Amino acid sequence: MNQDKMPYVHRDISWLTFNYRVLQEAKDPSVPLLERLKFLAIYSNNLDEYFRVRVASNRSLLRLKKKDLKNMGMTVETVLDEIHKTVNKQQEEFSKIFSKNILAELSSHGIDILKRNELNEEQQEFIENYFRDNMLPYVQPVLLVKNKILPFLNDAALYLAINMEDREEHKTRYAILQIPSAPLGRFVELPTNNGKQELIMLDDIVRHSIAFLFPGYDIRDTHSIKLTRDAELYIDDEYSGDLIAKIKKSITKRNVGPATRFVYDRTMPKKMLEFLMGVFSLKQGDLLPEGRYHNNFDFFNFPDFDLKKLKEKPIKALTKISMENGASIFENIAREDHLLLYPYHDYEHTIRFFEEAAQDPDVTHIKITQYRVARKSRIMNALINASKAGKQVTAFVEVKARFDEEANLEWAEKLEKAGVKVLYSFPGLKVHCKLAMVNRIENTEHKTYCYMSTGNFHEGTVKVYTDYGFFTADSHLTNEVIRIFNFLETVKAPLQPFKHLMVGQFNLRSKLNHLIDKEIQNAKAGKKAKIILKINSIEDRDVIEKLYKASNAGVKIQIICRGLCCLVPGIKGYSENISVISIVDRFLEHTRVYYFHNQGEEQIYLSSADIMTRNLSYRIEAAFPIYDKTLKKEVRDYLRIQLLDNTKARIIDGKKNDEYKVDKSDLKIRSQMEMYYYFKRREELAMQEEQEKEEYRISNKE
């Protein structure tokens, strides 16, 4: 199969369709109103990061010679042009959703965002006082003079560009000032006596008071602008010297990188835009028009006025009864494997794993990989306490985790000060696996307990990301986790091959190919053959080609892909037996599951890795098998319920329509809520069984 001719969607174009699915949630009337505002914020935040990273990366390719751009499919110029067209179209829809739908619905619930011409006298006086009392120390107006005054625009900061006339010379002048939304917040509550909640955006307070800052000028109009900068660190994989010093130095440079997007109010006069382009050395390809307001990720902090009916009903994380039976968490893990799915299950079980290990006198060693962790982390504090208690603690800290470099360095320094052995990033590799192990002395012998996950050790994101967490003392698995940590510490390949785990840099790609090949062989032999992939992204050309071959052989392939999907399903001669859906809902789907039918002897792996070249070839990843029959059924049920979703599932077909999946059934299935009630029923039954056992024990004792 010729990879250049096979159906394939460029990753950066596909990603935009994913972000559009986020925007769909913002316009879905079935989503609670304040949650729709949050989806606007998520869409905007995603887009900012996209321009800071992916668009920046594409622009860096333009600096290469033509021969370096061969075999990339679409040309970089074509990709960038398609990005701008798509984003422009989405931004227009964003503005309509906000101005025509959400503002009206907020008002119907007694919440109004007022513009300055809608304020009464009391409110005008209020914002004038607010400006003088709170904002004057922050605003620094700058008069723009082409080729003379060149102000620096901070990355992703919000500015007002001012169009005004000099009263003496009767000439047009331009100026800018930064809106201090970071220290003050974007939304200011106004005094009101009409029974409604009335707000004004900080931008409009500045607009109202701007004449105070420019005496001698008549203000014609103001327009919001924002500059997004290249956020890649571009650290050479063949670096020499101190990596930590390079990372720190690069972080300070991130905010002064070249422009990747100049966002401006689409009502700005052409002459004014051209002037700003000259002042800030911008090109036409840098420009992206938006509405009157930018930095819409500030809607994350929109006040809720305690209107619970306008938000998703909170769910109470469930206690895993099987992990509460023993005297210690290690006793429970020694008895059986445990599989938890967050945020449905309580993350306290994971925290308890580390806190008990820190306090347990029989624990000798704790090891962990750190990719992203919370700023305030009980897990990290447990490691510090364990080290202070005399245990040998090792933490591998990936300092190249994008946008978390600074936080990871801070935690690494704290861990080192407490005596933890801290290991850092490898050249050309990221350590992305989510592993921890605890060594314990039991009856004079060493016993290892492991925790493996599809997500990070992050007490914050675990509340909104769906991820599996797996506890085991199975020596087949724990011995191989030990080998991974030995490799991280010595950088020496294990002498024994991995037989149970699929590990990036060793057998992940080859084993994945082998599992697909087995399904192809079964299909060709007339046997049932099936693959289900639950992933964030699929981009790797070699694996996509292999899946196309499997489809042509008759293997039924179902893919649940939240993010970018470069594979195109339903194409004759390539992917007729492949279907793809994407689920975007209140929780961010982050679990990765690989399912292979294997003639009824199902093989199921949970993984930290997506089907992307970077994950399969340039990262240390871990995919771990589920052997316990009960836990296997849980995972199968999870996949089944997701595939039945007809409420939040979208059909991915390569046409970029992202239509919601609709079936003839009157039964609406929202998989995320179905999973919660699935586990709730299981835990209630487990609790009932425990109570019956306890009653039986007491009655026999009497």
N, C-alpha and C positions, 0 to 999 in steps of 0.2 A: 504494500500500500504506500503510495506517494504521500508523505506527510504534507508537502506543499499544496497538494490538491484536496486533501481530506477536509471535511467540514470543520471549521475552527473559528471561534470568535476571539478577537484580540482581547486580552485580559483587562485592559483599561477601559475598553468599551463595555465589556460585560459587567465590570464593577459599577458603572453608571446605572445599569438596569437594576442592580441590587439596591443602590441608594434610592432609586425611584420607588422601589417596593416599600422603603421606609416612608417616603412621601405619601404613598397610597394610604398608609395608616393614619396620616395626619388629616386626610380628607374623608376617611371612612366614618360616617355618622354613627355607626354602632360602637365606635371607640369613645370612651368617656372624654369629655371636652378637654379637661386639663391634661389628659394623657396625649391628646392630639397635639397640644402645644409642645409637649415633650418630644414627640416625633418630629416636629418642625426643628427643634433644637438638635436632635440626633442627626437629622438630614444635614443641617448646616455644619455641625461639627465634623461629620464624616467628610463633607465636601472640602472643608478647610484642610484636613489632613491629606486628602487626596491630592490637592494642588501642591501642598508642601512636600509631598513625597513622590507620587507617581508622575504628575505633570513635570515636576522638577527633574525626575529621572529621564523622562522623554526628551526634555530640552537639553539635557547634558549629552544625549545621543546625537543631537544636531551638530555638536562640535566635532564629532568623529568624521573621518573621511568616508566617501560613498562606499568604498569597498568594505568598510566595517559594518555597513547597514544591510548587507546581503542576507538572505535567508531569514528575514524577520517578518515575512508576510507583508502586512501593510507598511508603507513608508511612515517614518516618524511624522512628516508633515501632514500626511493623511490622517493619522491618529489624532494629532493635536487639533486639526480642523474639525474632525468628528466630535471630539470632546467639547469644543467650544459650541458647536451647533446644539449638541444634546443638552449641555448645561444651560445655555440660553433659554431653550424651550422649557426645561424644568423650572428655571427661576421664574419665568412668566407664570407658570402654573402655581408655584409656591406663593407668589404675590396674590393671585386670585383666591387661593385657599384661605390665606390669612385675612385679606381685606373684605372678601365677599361672604365668607362662611363663618370663620372663627370669631371675628370681631362681633358680628351680629348675634351669634349664639352666646358669647360672653355677656353681651348686653341683655339678652333675654333672661340671664341668670343674675342680673343685678351688678354686673362688672363692666365698667366702661373704661376704655383707654382713650383719653381725651387728647385732642390736639390743642395747640395754644390759642387758636381762635375760638375754641369752645369753652374757655374758662370764664367763670364769673369773676367779679372784682375781688372777692375774698381769696379765690384761688390764684389769681394773678399776683396779688400781694404776697401770698404764701410762697410761690415759686421764685419771686424776686428776692425774698428774704433767704430762701433756701440757697439760691445761687451765691449770694454774698457771704452767707455764713458757712457753707459747706464746700462750695466749688471753686471759689477764687484762688485758694492755694494751689489748685491743680491745673487750671487752664492757663496755657501759655500761648497766646495768639502770636502768629508769625506772618508778617507781610511778605508776600512772595514777589521777588524781583528776578526775572529771568536772567540767567548767567551770572548773577551776583549772590543771591541768597538761596542756598540749596539745603533746605531742612531735611532731616532724616525721618522717614516714616517707620515706626516700630512695627514689627511683624504682628499681623492680625489685630492691631489696635484700631480703634474707631476714631475717625476724624470728621470734622465739618470743613468743607471747602466753602469759602464765602465770596460771593460776587457782590461788589459794592462800587460806589462812585465817589471819587474825591471831590468834595464840595468846592474847593478852591480852584483846582485845575480842570474839573469836570471830565476826568478821565476814569476809565474802568480800572479797578484794582482787584487783586485777588489775595486772599489770605487763608490760612488754615489754623485750626486749633484741635487739640486732642480732647475727646470726650472722656472724662474720668470714670468710666463705668466699672473698672476693676476695683477701686477702693470704695466706691459709693453705691454700687448696684445700679441696675438699669431701670428699675421701676420705682417710682416715688408715689406714695399714697397721698391723695389730696384731701383737704378738709371738705366735708359735704354734709348737707342736712336734708337730702332728698331720699334717704333710705337706701341709696346705692353705694357700691364700692367704686370709687373713681381713682384712676391712676393717670400718671403722665410719664412718658419715657424721658430719660435724662437728656436725650438728644434735643427734645423740644423745650426743655428748660433752658438749655444753652441758646437755642434759636431765639427764644423770647428775650433773653438778656444780652444778646450779642452786641447790640448798639452801645451798651455801656463800655464794652472793651475797645470800640473803634470810634472815639470822638472825632468829628471832622469828616466822617464818611456816612453816606446813605446806603443802608443795606438793601440790596435788590432781592437776593435770595441766598439760600444755603443748600448745600447738597452733601450727603454722606459719601465718604470714600474710605477704602481700606486696602491695604497692600498685604498680600500673602507672600512669604519668602520661602526659598528652598531650605528644607529642614533636614536634608540628608547630611550625615557626618562625613561620608566619603573617606573613611579610614582605609588605607591600602591594606589588603589582605596579607601582603608580604611585608608588613610593618617590621621595623626594628626599634628597639628602645622600649620605653615605658608606656604600655598600652593605657594605663589609667591616666597618666598625664596627658596623653593624646586625646582621650575621651573628654577629659575636663576642658581642655583647650578648645576642642571642637564644639562642645556645648555652648561655650561663650560666643562662638562664631555663628551659631545657628540663627540667632536673631538678626544677623546682619547679612544673610545670604542674598543672592540675587532674586529679583522679583519673579514670581511665577503667576501672579494674578493681581490685577488692579480692579477692584470692584467699585463701581460708581453708580449713583442714582441715574436711572435711564432718562430722567427728565432734564438732566444737565445740558445746557446749551453747547452746541458743537464747538464754538469758539473757546469756551471755558475749558472743555475737555482737551482740546488741542494745546492750550496753554499749559495745563497740568502735565500732559505728556512730555512737553519740552522741559519743564522744570525737573521732573522726576526721571527723565531719560527712559520713557516707556515706548514700547512699540505697539502696533495695532493688535498683535497676537497676545499682548498682556491684558487686554481690556475685556471685562465682563460686566455688562449692565445688570443691575438688580433694582429692587424697589427703593422706596425712600429710606428704609431702615436696613442696616446690615448687622453682622454679628448676632444672628438670630439664635445662636446657641445659648444666649442669655435667657431664653425661655425656660431653660432648666431651673432657673431661680424665680420663675413667676410665682407671686404669692397665691396661695390656695384659699385664703380666707376661711379655712376649716370647712370647706364645702366638700365633704367626703363623697357625696353623690356624684360629683364630677370627676372622680378618680376611680381607678380599678379597686375593687374590694381586696384588701390585703389578705394574703393567705398565711396561715400559721405553719411554719416549718415543722415537719413531722419528726418525732423521735423514732429512731430505728430500734424497735423493741429487742431485737436479737443482740444488739450491742450494749444492752443495759442489764443483762442477766448475771454476768459474772462479777466477781469482786473487783476485777480490773479489766481495762479494755484489752490487755494482752491475753487474758484468760478467754475472753470472747473471741478474739481473732484466732487463737490456737485451736479453738473448738470447731470453727468453720470460717469460710470466706464470707466477706460482707461487701455488698455493692450498694452504694448510695447514689441517688440522682438529685443534684442540687438544682434549683433552690427548694425543691419539694421536701427533701430531707434536711434536717438540722445540721449545719456545718460545725456545730459544737462538738460533734463526734470527732471530727478531724482535729480541732483545736485540742480536745482532750487527749488525743493520741500523743501529741507533743508535750503537753503539760504534765501528763502522767509519766512520760519518759524522763522528763527533767527531774522529777521528784523521786522516781523509783530507784532505790539503792542497788537493785540488781542490774540496772541498765548501765552498760559500759560505753557504748558508742551510739551516736546519732549522726546521720548524714542526710543531706537534702540538696536538691537543685532549686535555685531561686531565679525565676525569670521575671515575674512581676509580683510584688507584694504590696500590701496596704501601707500607707504612711504611718498609721498606728496599727501595729500587728502583734497580737498575742502570740502568734507562732514564733516570730522572731525573738520576742521577749523570752519565750520558753527556751529557745536555743541559748540565749545569753545566760539564763538561770542554770541551765544544764552545765554549761561550761564552768560557771562559777562554783558549781557543786562538784567539780572534779571529773566530769565525764568528758570523753574525747568527742568533740563536735566538729564536723566538717560541713562547710557550705560552699557549693559551687555557685558563684554569682555571675550571671550573664549580664555584663555591663553594656552590651550592644542591643539590649531590648529597647526598640525605638520609643522615644519620649519618656522612658522610665530610667534612662541612664543615670540621671542625677539622683533619683530616689534610691536606686540600687547601690550606687557608690556610697551614699550616706549610711545605708544599712550595713554595707560591707565594713565600713570603718567602725561602726558600733560593735559589730560582731568581733572584729579583730581585737578591739580594745578589751573585750570580755574574755579573750583567749581562744576564740573559735578559729579553727584553721580555715581560712578563706582562699578559695581558688578562683581564678578569673578566666575570662574568655580565651578561646583558641584563635589563632590566625585562620581566616577564611571559613570559620565554622561558628554557628550559634548552637548553644546547648538549650534545646527547647523542650526536652522531656520533663515531665512533672513527677519526680520520684522522691521518696524518702524511705529510709530504713533505720531500724532500731535494733541494736544487738543487746541481748539480755542473757545473763548467766542463770540457767535453770538446771538444778541437780548437777552442778559442776560442769555442765556443758553449755556451749554457746548456741543460742537460738535467735534467728533473725525474723523480724516482723517488718512487712513492707506496706507502704501506701503508694498506689499508682493512680494517676488521674489524667483526665483529658483537659483539665484547666489548671490555672495558676493557684498558688498558695496565697490567695488574696481575699481577706475577709470582707472586702467591700463589693467587688464585682461578683462574688459568689451569690449575692442576693438577687442579681438580675441576669446572670449567665446560667444556662443549663450546662451542667458538666457532671460526668461520672467520677466517683471516687471509690477506689477498690482497696480493701484491706485483706491481706493474706499472710499466712505463715507457711504456705506450700513451698517446700524446699526446691522443687523444680523451678519455681519462679524466683524465689528469694536469692538462690545461688546466682542466677543470671543478673539480678539487680546488683548484687555485690560486684559482679564482673564489670558492670557499667561504671560503678563508682571507682573501681580500681583503675579503669581506663582514664577517667576524668582526673585522677590523682597522679597517674604515672605517664599518661599519653602513650602507653604501650598496649597494642592490640591484645585482647584475650587469647590465651593459648587454645582454649576450647571454643568451638563455634556456639552461637546461640541457637538452641533447638526449640525453645518455647516463645521467647520474646522476639519481636521483629524490631531491630535496632538500626536507626539511621547510621550510615557510614559502614555498616557491616552486612546486614542481610535484609533490610526493609524493602528495598526496591526488588531484589531478586525473589524474595519470598512472596511478595505481592504478585509479581508476574507468574510465579509458580502456581499460586492459588487460582488465578484467572485461567491459566492454561489447563488446570485440572477440570474446571467447569466446561471449557471448550471441548476437551476430550470426552467428557460425559455426554455433552450435547450431540457430538458427532456419532457417539455410540447409541444414540436414541434414548438416552436416559434423561431424567429431569435434571436441569441445570439452571441455577439461579444465583444472582449476586445482588446484594443490597448494600449501597454505600450511603452512610449518613455523614456528611462532611460540611465544612465551611466553604471550601473552594476546590475546584478541579481545573487544573491548568496544564499539567505536564503532558506534553505531546506524545511521548512514548506510551504512557499508560492509556491515554485516550485512544491511540491507535490500537492498542491491545483490546480495549473494550469494544471498539468497532469490529474487530475480528471476532470477538466473542459473540457479539450481536449477530453477525453474519452466520456464525455456526449454530445459532438457535438458542443461545443462552438468554434467559429473561433477566434484564438488568433494570433495577429500580434505584434511582438516585434521589436523595433528599439533600439539596445543596442550598445553604442559606445565601452564600455570597456569590462571587464570580464563578461563572460556568462557561468555560471555553468549548466544551463538548456540545454538539448540536444533536439532539435526539430526533427520532422519527424521519431520518433521511434515507430514502430508498438506496439500497446497496451499501449502506454504512451503519445505520443506527435504528433500523426498523423495530428492533426488540428492546430499545432503551427508552425509558420515560424518566422525566426529571420534574420534580416539584421543589418549590422553595417556601419555607414557612417563616414569616416575619410576624411577631406577636409581642406581647408585653415583656417576655424574657428573650434575651439574645441566644439563639440556638448555637451552642458551642461544642456540643458532644461530637465525637467522631467514632463511627462504628463501621467495621468491615464485616459483612456477613457473606458466607459461602455455603451453599447447600450441601456440597460434598456427598452426594448419594444418600442423603438423610443423616449422615454423621456430621451435623452442622459444625462449622468452624466460625467462631465469633471472636473478633478482636476489638478492643477499645484502644483509642490512640490519641496521642498529642499531635499527630501529623495529618495535614491535609494532603490532597493529591496535587501537590505543587512541586515543581522542580527544586525549589529552595528547600522544601521539607524532605524530599526524598534523596537529595544529593549534597546539600550544604548545611545540614543540621544534624545534631544528635537528637533523635526522636526515639520514642518507645511505643510500640503497640503490644498490648498484653492480652493473652487469651483468657476467655472465661470458660472454665471447665465444669463448674458445678451445674447440674441439670436445672435446679430451681432458678439459679441466677441467669442461666441461658434463656429460660422461658421468660423471665422478666425483660431481658433485652429484646427478645423476639416480639413480645407484647408492645414494647415501646416503639419498635419499628412499625408494627402493624397499625398502631393507633395513629402514628404520624402519617402513614400512607393513606389512612382513611380520612384525614383532615379535609373538610369541605367548607371551612370557614376562613382560615388564615393561610391556606396553601395556594400558591400561584403556580400556574403551568409554565414551565420553561421550554420554549420550542425554537429558540433562535430568532424569533421574529420581534423580540423586544416588546411584546405586548403586555406581558406579565398579568395575564387575565386570571382572575380567581377561579380556582377549581370548583366546578359545580356538578353535582350528580342528581339523579332523579329521586333520591331518598329525601323524605321529609325530615329525617333525623339530622340535626346539625351537630357536627363533631368538630370541636375546637381542641386540638390535640393537647395543648399545654394544660388546659383545665381538666381534660380527661385523664391525663397522667397524674395530676394532683389527687383526684378522687380515686384513681386506681390504687395509688399508694396509701391513701387514707383508709380505704376499705381493707387493704392487706394488713396495715398496722393495727386497725381495730380488731381484726380477727386474731392477730398475734397476741394482742393484749388480752382478749377473751380466753385464749388457750392458756396463757400464763396464769390467769386468775383461776381457771378450772384446775390447773396443776397444783396451785397453791392450796386451794380448797381441799383437794384430794389428799395432799400431804398432811394438812392439819387434821382432817377427819381420821386418817390412818394413825396419826400420832396419838389422838385421843382414844 
